[in-house]
Amino acid sequence: MTLSDLIELARPVGYWMNSNQGVVSGSIFISTLVLGWASGIFGALRRRPKFKISTLPGPTFSCTYATGATHNNYEVHRTGIAVYLRIANIGTAASMIEQVSIGYHWNIKPISRLWLKYAIGWHWLKNPTVALSDFQVQIGDNIKFYPFLLQKSGISGGQAETFLEPGRSSSGVVYFEQRDSWGGCFPKSHNKEVLLKISVTDIRGKKHQRKLKIPAVELSEAKKFNPEFGRTLVELHSKSSA
């Protein structure tokens, strides 16, 4: 096929476009609108928060201790867990920290009917407990107080920022107390470490999770960071019984 043949074939298309310029222009305009709308939607879908969870040096530990009471011949114990969290928004949209929960594995044997649910699965403490006093550490003659993430400080009255723009982070202590328990209902430890799953829920309901190991310590060590460690539920129970 020669060049002149190609020109002859294209001539009818040219005539049609010349006589239908309005239709062609309208089609281009509509296509541009549709593409712009679609790209806007896709861009919005790509803009979402993403929380990166880590811990900072300080009061991060699990502590299980006996109460001296018994239940059906089982020794009653309590568990307190403190985690000094740093949460960074490495996503592309702002969001707010709405809730922090922690999960751990029970220390029970495979013959138990609850083994699959809590020894393989996770036992969740879904809401932080209000600590009676600030977490602290003695440094020489001075005392350093750690900020809370989700409650106000009893010393300064301040609270960490929970609304995170992209590229911003916030840090603070979250504290959990488990009610009186017995048997293997406490965190399983290996080499004096407990495996936790941290779950941070943002204001949109999206969960951001990370597994990490924290030290398992004795009550005397825990009280060095907070003299009221493990006392919140006891105080609440005594006041409700009064």
Salt bridges, closest charged atoms under 4 A:
GLU8 OE2 - ARG11 NH2 2.99
ASP180 OD1 - ARG78 NE 2.55
ASP202 OD2 - HIS208 NE2 2.95
GLU221 OE1 - LYS224 NZ 3.25
GLU235 OE2 - ARG231 NH2 3.09
